[in-house]
């Protein structure tokens, strides 16, 4: 089944393009691997504008809200991936995720938060969506965002 069709059946869609906030690319392909830069959770407001989800998980946001923020980040990763390779059906497997959670003191449930991204990839690709992963807590993230995730994905021509 086509990946974007699966997303639609889940009531989800790819967000619009976001411009990087620095001197880097959203995704870079090297051979059959695509390295997707860290993205944060942005809710599309229209006209290419996004409102960032900010705050510390465990203080300003619950773990469940962090999970949803990570799921939103996964959609932004998919947008960057599609922009790089043209078609999400070229994905062979999701190789690795690295998730950062902006956490309050004492919050220890970073893996549960990053599951928001992981679970979406498994829902889309099944076993090929399972990946190696790190989920870590950070004192601060850029612009105060709640979650940042980057990915490595194997693709075919």
Z-matrix of the N, CA and C atoms (Angstrom, degrees):
N
C 1 1.454
C 2 1.518 1 109.52
N 3 1.260 2 117.32 1 144.67
C 4 1.463 3 122.60 2 178.97
C 5 1.528 4 109.82 3 -66.43
N 6 1.325 5 114.92 4 137.16
C 7 1.456 6 121.28 5 -176.57
C 8 1.529 7 111.56 6 -62.77
N 9 1.310 8 118.28 7 -44.79
C 10 1.466 9 119.18 8 -179.24
C 11 1.527 10 111.51 9 -67.02
N 12 1.324 11 117.12 10 -28.56
C 13 1.463 12 120.21 11 175.05
C 14 1.534 13 109.34 12 -68.81
N 15 1.334 14 116.88 13 -40.44
C 16 1.468 15 120.42 14 176.43
C 17 1.526 16 110.44 15 -60.90
N 18 1.323 17 116.19 16 -43.24
C 19 1.462 18 119.59 17 178.25
C 20 1.528 19 110.22 18 -58.22
N 21 1.337 20 116.61 19 -46.17
C 22 1.463 21 120.82 20 -179.11
C 23 1.526 22 110.45 21 -61.02
N 24 1.324 23 116.85 22 -41.54
C 25 1.469 24 120.44 23 178.77
C 26 1.524 25 111.71 24 -64.44
N 27 1.331 26 116.48 25 -25.42
C 28 1.461 27 121.64 26 177.34
C 29 1.531 28 111.30 27 -86.61
N 30 1.337 29 116.72 28 -0.22
C 31 1.455 30 120.83 29 -178.64
C 32 1.518 31 112.89 30 78.68
N 33 1.340 32 116.84 31 21.32
C 34 1.460 33 122.34 32 -177.84
C 35 1.520 34 109.97 33 -118.11
N 36 1.323 35 115.46 34 157.78
C 37 1.462 36 120.26 35 173.94
C 38 1.517 37 108.63 36 -147.10
N 39 1.320 38 114.37 37 159.06
C 40 1.455 39 119.33 38 177.90
C 41 1.527 40 109.24 39 -70.21
N 42 1.313 41 116.80 40 137.61
C 43 1.464 42 119.46 41 175.86
C 44 1.521 43 110.28 42 -72.99
N 45 1.311 44 116.46 43 169.50
C 46 1.459 45 121.26 44 174.12
C 47 1.520 46 110.62 45 -69.08
N 48 1.316 47 114.99 46 172.14
C 49 1.466 48 120.67 47 179.78
C 50 1.521 49 110.03 48 -68.67
N 51 1.332 50 114.22 49 142.60
C 52 1.458 51 120.84 50 173.12
C 53 1.515 52 107.92 51 -117.35
N 54 1.316 53 115.35 52 141.91
C 55 1.459 54 119.93 53 177.55
C 56 1.523 55 108.73 54 -82.51
N 57 1.339 56 117.32 55 136.04
C 58 1.465 57 119.12 56 174.20
C 59 1.529 58 110.25 57 -58.61
N 60 1.331 59 115.95 58 147.25
C 61 1.461 60 120.19 59 -179.22
C 62 1.522 61 112.16 60 -90.84
N 63 1.323 62 116.94 61 8.52
C 64 1.454 63 121.31 62 179.02
C 65 1.512 64 110.25 63 -149.81
N 66 1.320 65 115.12 64 -165.58
C 67 1.458 66 121.81 65 -177.78
C 68 1.532 67 109.28 66 -91.46
N 69 1.303 68 115.62 67 77.67
C 70 1.466 69 121.83 68 179.45
C 71 1.519 70 109.07 69 -159.90
N 72 1.305 71 115.90 70 169.97
C 73 1.460 72 122.22 71 177.47
C 74 1.520 73 109.74 72 -103.43
N 75 1.314 74 116.59 73 151.90
C 76 1.463 75 121.20 74 178.32
C 77 1.513 76 113.00 75 -66.35
N 78 1.328 77 116.95 76 -30.63
C 79 1.467 78 122.20 77 178.22
C 80 1.525 79 108.42 78 -158.68
N 81 1.324 80 115.29 79 146.92
C 82 1.460 81 121.81 80 179.06
C 83 1.524 82 108.09 81 -133.40
N 84 1.323 83 115.72 82 130.87
C 85 1.464 84 120.49 83 176.19
C 86 1.514 85 109.48 84 -97.81
N 87 1.333 86 115.36 85 134.25
C 88 1.457 87 122.93 86 173.41
C 89 1.518 88 106.88 87 -133.56
N 90 1.332 89 116.37 88 107.61
C 91 1.461 90 119.85 89 -174.47
C 92 1.518 91 109.51 90 65.14
N 93 1.324 92 116.25 91 -126.77
C 94 1.463 93 120.78 92 179.98
C 95 1.519 94 113.01 93 -97.83
N 96 1.330 95 117.19 94 9.64
C 97 1.458 96 120.67 95 178.48
C 98 1.526 97 110.24 96 -109.95
N 99 1.326 98 115.32 97 140.13
C 100 1.454 99 121.83 98 173.02
C 101 1.521 100 107.21 99 -116.14
N 102 1.324 101 115.51 100 125.21
C 103 1.455 102 122.95 101 177.54
C 104 1.522 103 106.80 102 -100.90
N 105 1.332 104 116.06 103 114.70
C 106 1.457 105 121.25 104 -176.84
C 107 1.522 106 108.25 105 -100.75
N 108 1.326 107 115.34 106 124.36
C 109 1.459 108 121.45 107 -179.47
C 110 1.520 109 111.07 108 -60.00
N 111 1.323 110 115.16 109 158.57
C 112 1.453 111 120.31 110 175.23
C 113 1.515 112 110.89 111 -60.56
N 114 1.311 113 115.73 112 133.18
C 115 1.460 114 122.98 113 177.79
C 116 1.520 115 108.45 114 -123.43
N 117 1.319 116 114.93 115 153.15
C 118 1.455 117 120.90 116 175.55
C 119 1.516 118 110.47 117 -110.79
N 120 1.330 119 116.02 118 172.16
C 121 1.464 120 120.45 119 -178.24
C 122 1.517 121 111.59 120 -82.23
N 123 1.325 122 115.95 121 116.06
C 124 1.459 123 121.44 122 177.98
C 125 1.509 124 110.43 123 -126.73
N 126 1.320 125 116.56 124 127.21
C 127 1.459 126 122.49 125 176.63
C 128 1.522 127 107.38 126 -90.71
N 129 1.327 128 115.56 127 125.02
C 130 1.467 129 120.96 128 -176.63
C 131 1.522 130 110.99 129 -67.75
N 132 1.331 131 114.84 130 128.67
C 133 1.462 132 121.31 131 -179.34
C 134 1.523 133 111.87 132 -107.99
N 135 1.330 134 117.97 133 -6.47
C 136 1.462 135 122.38 134 -177.59
C 137 1.514 136 111.09 135 103.77
N 138 1.331 137 116.06 136 157.82
C 139 1.464 138 122.86 137 179.20
C 140 1.524 139 112.73 138 54.99
N 141 1.337 140 116.71 139 34.32
C 142 1.453 141 120.56 140 178.36
C 143 1.515 142 114.21 141 73.72
N 144 1.316 143 117.88 142 11.19
C 145 1.464 144 122.17 143 179.26
C 146 1.524 145 110.45 144 -98.65
N 147 1.330 146 115.15 145 143.12
C 148 1.455 147 121.35 146 -179.97
C 149 1.521 148 109.53 147 -131.82
N 150 1.315 149 116.04 148 140.53
C 151 1.457 150 121.44 149 172.90
C 152 1.523 151 107.32 150 -99.70
N 153 1.318 152 116.03 151 120.96
C 154 1.455 153 120.58 152 -177.50
C 155 1.521 154 111.13 153 -76.79
N 156 1.332 155 115.15 154 144.23
C 157 1.466 156 120.74 155 171.96
C 158 1.516 157 106.04 156 -87.92
N 159 1.320 158 115.32 157 116.01
C 160 1.463 159 121.48 158 -174.25
C 161 1.513 160 110.74 159 -118.70
N 162 1.323 161 113.84 160 160.91
C 163 1.450 162 119.97 161 173.94
C 164 1.507 163 112.15 162 122.98
N 165 1.312 164 114.04 163 171.75
C 166 1.454 165 121.40 164 -179.87
C 167 1.519 166 110.05 165 -96.68
N 168 1.336 167 114.79 166 127.95
C 169 1.455 168 120.02 167 176.82
C 170 1.533 169 106.89 168 -72.27
N 171 1.317 170 115.47 169 132.48
C 172 1.451 171 120.98 170 -175.80
C 173 1.522 172 112.23 171 99.45
N 174 1.327 173 116.57 172 -9.47
C 175 1.464 174 121.05 173 174.65
C 176 1.528 175 109.76 174 -130.38
N 177 1.345 176 116.75 175 -61.15
C 178 1.463 177 121.58 176 -177.72
C 179 1.524 178 112.44 177 -90.12
N 180 1.313 179 116.19 178 -26.35
C 181 1.461 180 122.32 179 179.21
C 182 1.524 181 108.85 180 -130.88
N 183 1.319 182 115.74 181 148.92
C 184 1.459 183 120.76 182 174.48
C 185 1.532 184 109.29 183 -79.31
N 186 1.309 185 116.01 184 168.73
C 187 1.472 186 120.16 185 175.17
C 188 1.526 187 110.24 186 -60.55
N 189 1.331 188 117.48 187 -37.92
C 190 1.466 189 120.51 188 178.70
C 191 1.529 190 111.33 189 -65.40
N 192 1.317 191 117.45 190 -39.02
C 193 1.461 192 120.34 191 176.08
C 194 1.526 193 110.65 192 -67.39
N 195 1.318 194 117.19 193 -36.15
C 196 1.460 195 121.12 194 174.94
C 197 1.523 196 110.85 195 -63.61
N 198 1.336 197 116.56 196 -41.60
C 199 1.471 198 122.00 197 176.85
C 200 1.531 199 109.78 198 -56.83
N 201 1.336 200 117.24 199 -47.54
C 202 1.463 201 121.45 200 -179.89
C 203 1.525 202 110.93 201 -64.95
N 204 1.331 203 117.05 202 -36.27
C 205 1.470 204 120.48 203 176.95
C 206 1.531 205 109.93 204 -64.14
N 207 1.329 206 117.65 205 -41.69
C 208 1.471 207 121.52 206 178.65
C 209 1.527 208 110.70 207 -65.75
N 210 1.320 209 117.31 208 -36.59
C 211 1.472 210 121.23 209 176.21
C 212 1.527 211 109.87 210 -63.41
N 213 1.329 212 116.37 211 -41.41
C 214 1.459 213 120.82 212 176.63
C 215 1.526 214 111.09 213 -63.08
N 216 1.333 215 116.57 214 -40.32
C 217 1.462 216 120.30 215 176.83
C 218 1.524 217 109.80 216 -59.95
N 219 1.323 218 117.40 217 -41.13
C 220 1.466 219 120.70 218 179.49
C 221 1.523 220 110.78 219 -57.79
N 222 1.316 221 117.65 220 -38.16
C 223 1.470 222 120.36 221 177.13
C 224 1.525 223 110.84 222 -64.41
N 225 1.334 224 117.07 223 -37.98
C 226 1.465 225 119.96 224 177.14
C 227 1.535 226 110.59 225 -67.70
N 228 1.333 227 116.81 226 -36.13
C 229 1.466 228 119.60 227 175.64
C 230 1.522 229 110.35 228 -62.82
N 231 1.326 230 116.33 229 -41.71
C 232 1.465 231 120.24 230 178.64
C 233 1.525 232 111.29 231 -63.98
N 234 1.335 233 117.83 232 -36.98
C 235 1.463 234 120.81 233 176.73
C 236 1.527 235 110.00 234 -62.10
N 237 1.336 236 116.49 235 -47.03
C 238 1.470 237 120.06 236 179.30
C 239 1.522 238 110.63 237 -62.55
N 240 1.325 239 116.94 238 -39.34
C 241 1.464 240 121.19 239 178.93
C 242 1.531 241 110.58 240 -64.48
N 243 1.323 242 116.86 241 -46.16
C 244 1.469 243 119.85 242 179.18
C 245 1.519 244 110.82 243 -62.21
N 246 1.327 245 117.54 244 -40.98
C 247 1.464 246 120.55 245 178.06
C 248 1.523 247 111.39 246 -61.13
N 249 1.328 248 116.50 247 -30.89
C 250 1.464 249 121.38 248 -178.41
C 251 1.529 250 112.27 249 -80.87
N 252 1.344 251 117.78 250 -42.54
C 253 1.469 252 120.26 251 -172.55
C 254 1.526 253 113.78 252 -110.76
N 255 1.327 254 117.65 253 -11.09
C 256 1.457 255 121.03 254 174.89
C 257 1.513 256 116.39 255 89.30
N 258 1.338 257 119.13 256 -26.45
C 259 1.461 258 121.39 257 -173.98
C 260 1.524 259 108.92 258 -154.30
N 261 1.323 260 116.81 259 118.75
C 262 1.466 261 120.52 260 -178.29
C 263 1.529 262 112.91 261 -67.37
N 264 1.324 263 117.31 262 -14.46
C 265 1.462 264 119.79 263 177.23
C 266 1.530 265 112.33 264 -75.43
N 267 1.324 266 117.74 265 -2.09
C 268 1.468 267 122.05 266 175.16
C 269 1.534 268 111.97 267 -84.43
N 270 1.324 269 117.28 268 -4.35
C 271 1.463 270 120.32 269 -178.56
C 272 1.524 271 109.93 270 -69.80
N 273 1.327 272 115.88 271 128.29
C 274 1.461 273 122.80 272 174.95
C 275 1.523 274 109.07 273 -88.80
N 276 1.349 275 116.41 274 -46.88
C 277 1.453 276 121.35 275 176.98
C 278 1.519 277 110.30 276 -165.65
N 279 1.307 278 114.79 277 153.36
C 280 1.457 279 121.58 278 170.27
C 281 1.526 280 105.32 279 -84.68
N 282 1.330 281 116.40 280 122.51
C 283 1.467 282 121.10 281 -173.06
C 284 1.525 283 112.09 282 -91.49
N 285 1.342 284 117.02 283 -48.86
C 286 1.465 285 120.52 284 -171.25
C 287 1.504 286 111.09 285 -153.48
N 288 1.331 287 116.72 286 139.29
C 289 1.457 288 122.99 287 169.48
C 290 1.516 289 108.42 288 -120.59
N 291 1.317 290 115.64 289 144.42
C 292 1.452 291 122.22 290 171.10
C 293 1.513 292 106.10 291 -125.54
N 294 1.333 293 116.04 292 115.67
C 295 1.453 294 121.17 293 -176.16
C 296 1.509 295 112.31 294 -114.77
N 297 1.313 296 115.39 295 133.90
C 298 1.464 297 123.08 296 178.17
C 299 1.529 298 107.90 297 -115.35
N 300 1.314 299 116.35 298 133.07
C 301 1.459 300 121.25 299 179.13
C 302 1.527 301 108.17 300 -119.81
N 303 1.315 302 116.54 301 125.99
C 304 1.459 303 122.70 302 175.64
C 305 1.530 304 106.14 303 -76.18
N 306 1.337 305 117.43 304 102.72
C 307 1.449 306 120.25 305 -168.30
C 308 1.519 307 113.46 306 -113.58
N 309 1.324 308 113.42 307 147.46
C 310 1.455 309 121.24 308 172.23
C 311 1.525 310 108.43 309 -74.49
N 312 1.311 311 116.40 310 157.53
C 313 1.464 312 121.08 311 175.56
C 314 1.526 313 109.27 312 -53.90
N 315 1.312 314 115.69 313 133.58
C 316 1.453 315 121.30 314 176.80
C 317 1.513 316 115.55 315 86.91
N 318 1.324 317 118.79 316 -9.99
C 319 1.469 318 120.55 317 178.96
C 320 1.520 319 108.70 318 -74.12
N 321 1.319 320 116.99 319 128.63
C 322 1.463 321 120.76 320 -174.49
C 323 1.532 322 113.54 321 -127.72
N 324 1.317 323 117.51 322 15.44
C 325 1.465 324 120.05 323 -173.61
C 326 1.527 325 112.44 324 -109.25
N 327 1.338 326 116.85 325 38.40
C 328 1.463 327 121.07 326 -179.96
C 329 1.531 328 112.44 327 -57.54
N 330 1.351 329 119.16 328 -41.39
C 331 1.470 330 117.85 329 179.73
C 332 1.525 331 112.96 330 -58.68
N 333 1.324 332 117.00 331 -39.49
C 334 1.467 333 120.59 332 178.84
C 335 1.532 334 110.64 333 -62.32
N 336 1.323 335 117.52 334 -40.22
C 337 1.463 336 121.14 335 179.24
C 338 1.529 337 110.11 336 -63.39
N 339 1.320 338 117.69 337 -50.14
C 340 1.470 339 121.49 338 -176.66
C 341 1.523 340 111.66 339 -68.88
N 342 1.333 341 117.39 340 -17.52
C 343 1.462 342 119.73 341 172.94
C 344 1.524 343 111.44 342 -57.44
N 345 1.334 344 118.11 343 -23.10
C 346 1.463 345 119.65 344 176.67
C 347 1.514 346 111.80 345 -57.14
N 348 1.330 347 117.10 346 -40.07
C 349 1.468 348 121.03 347 176.57
C 350 1.524 349 110.25 348 -77.49
N 351 1.323 350 116.49 349 -47.47
C 352 1.469 351 120.51 350 -177.61
C 353 1.520 352 111.82 351 -58.34
N 354 1.321 353 116.76 352 -46.20
C 355 1.463 354 120.32 353 -177.58
C 356 1.523 355 111.72 354 -61.92
N 357 1.329 356 117.44 355 -36.45
C 358 1.464 357 119.58 356 178.69
C 359 1.527 358 110.56 357 -65.08
N 360 1.324 359 117.44 358 -43.74
C 361 1.465 360 119.83 359 -179.70
C 362 1.520 361 111.58 360 -64.94
N 363 1.316 362 117.82 361 -37.89
C 364 1.465 363 120.53 362 177.45
C 365 1.528 364 109.90 363 -68.29
N 366 1.330 365 117.46 364 -38.51
C 367 1.466 366 120.20 365 177.74
C 368 1.527 367 111.08 366 -63.00
N 369 1.323 368 117.22 367 -33.76
C 370 1.467 369 120.90 368 -178.14
C 371 1.520 370 113.33 369 -82.11
N 372 1.328 371 118.11 370 -39.73
C 373 1.472 372 121.32 371 -172.92
C 374 1.513 373 114.13 372 -118.50
N 375 1.297 374 119.92 373 2.93
C 376 1.466 375 120.76 374 -179.49
C 377 1.515 376 110.72 375 62.09
N 378 1.321 377 116.67 376 -136.43
C 379 1.477 378 121.23 377 -177.79
C 380 1.519 379 112.17 378 -59.82
N 381 1.328 380 117.51 379 -32.17
C 382 1.461 381 120.23 380 178.19
C 383 1.530 382 111.77 381 -70.86
N 384 1.316 383 116.92 382 -13.12
C 385 1.458 384 121.50 383 176.16
C 386 1.523 385 112.96 384 -87.88
N 387 1.346 386 116.47 385 -14.56
C 388 1.475 387 119.50 386 176.57
C 389 1.516 388 108.55 387 -70.97
N 390 1.307 389 116.37 388 145.48
C 391 1.461 390 119.89 389 -169.23
C 392 1.519 391 110.80 390 -150.45
N 393 1.310 392 115.15 391 163.31
C 394 1.462 393 120.60 392 167.04
C 395 1.527 394 106.33 393 -71.74
N 396 1.352 395 116.68 394 152.86
C 397 1.464 396 117.24 395 -175.38
C 398 1.515 397 111.64 396 -159.87
N 399 1.314 398 114.33 397 148.22
C 400 1.454 399 122.20 398 167.78
C 401 1.519 400 106.94 399 -124.90
N 402 1.332 401 116.22 400 141.24
C 403 1.469 402 122.14 401 177.12
C 404 1.521 403 106.60 402 -132.95
N 405 1.321 404 116.27 403 114.38
C 406 1.459 405 119.86 404 -174.45
C 407 1.528 406 110.87 405 -127.07
N 408 1.330 407 114.82 406 153.89
C 409 1.452 408 121.34 407 175.71
C 410 1.515 409 109.74 408 -94.35
N 411 1.304 410 115.42 409 142.03
C 412 1.463 411 121.72 410 -179.16
C 413 1.515 412 109.04 411 -125.29
N 414 1.330 413 114.75 412 150.53
C 415 1.460 414 120.17 413 176.59
C 416 1.525 415 110.71 414 -69.92
N 417 1.335 416 117.24 415 -39.76
C 418 1.466 417 123.30 416 177.91
C 419 1.522 418 109.10 417 -145.97
N 420 1.332 419 115.59 418 153.09
C 421 1.458 420 122.44 419 171.68
C 422 1.524 421 107.90 420 -126.60
N 423 1.332 422 118.27 421 159.83
C 424 1.466 423 120.74 422 -178.13
C 425 1.532 424 111.90 423 -53.05
N 426 1.310 425 115.86 424 137.55
C 427 1.467 426 124.07 425 177.34
C 428 1.526 427 112.85 426 57.17
N 429 1.332 428 116.80 427 17.26
C 430 1.455 429 120.55 428 178.09
C 431 1.516 430 114.70 429 74.54
N 432 1.345 431 117.62 430 14.42
C 433 1.469 432 119.75 431 -178.23
C 434 1.525 433 110.26 432 -61.68
N 435 1.329 434 115.28 433 153.25
C 436 1.461 435 121.46 434 -176.31
C 437 1.523 436 112.79 435 -77.81
N 438 1.332 437 117.08 436 -33.57
C 439 1.462 438 122.16 437 -173.16
C 440 1.526 439 108.95 438 -146.45
N 441 1.324 440 116.01 439 144.53
C 442 1.464 441 121.63 440 170.42
C 443 1.520 442 107.31 441 -136.24
N 444 1.333 443 116.01 442 137.83
C 445 1.462 444 121.07 443 179.83
C 446 1.520 445 108.45 444 -136.27
N 447 1.337 446 115.78 445 139.50
C 448 1.464 447 121.52 446 170.49
C 449 1.515 448 107.99 447 -123.53
N 450 1.341 449 116.72 448 163.88
C 451 1.464 450 119.95 449 -174.25
C 452 1.517 451 111.93 450 -147.03
N 453 1.316 452 114.27 451 156.57
C 454 1.462 453 123.21 452 169.19
C 455 1.533 454 105.89 453 -123.38
N 456 1.339 455 116.04 454 128.16
C 457 1.448 456 122.32 455 -175.81
C 458 1.521 457 109.61 456 -130.14
N 459 1.330 458 116.24 457 136.07
C 460 1.476 459 121.12 458 174.66
C 461 1.527 460 108.35 459 -91.02
N 462 1.348 461 115.33 460 135.12
C 463 1.464 462 120.67 461 -178.20
C 464 1.539 463 109.91 462 -131.81
N 465 1.317 464 114.77 463 164.85
C 466 1.469 465 121.16 464 174.26
C 467 1.508 466 108.46 465 -118.72
N 468 1.334 467 115.43 466 162.95
C 469 1.472 468 119.93 467 177.75
C 470 1.503 469 111.21 468 -75.73
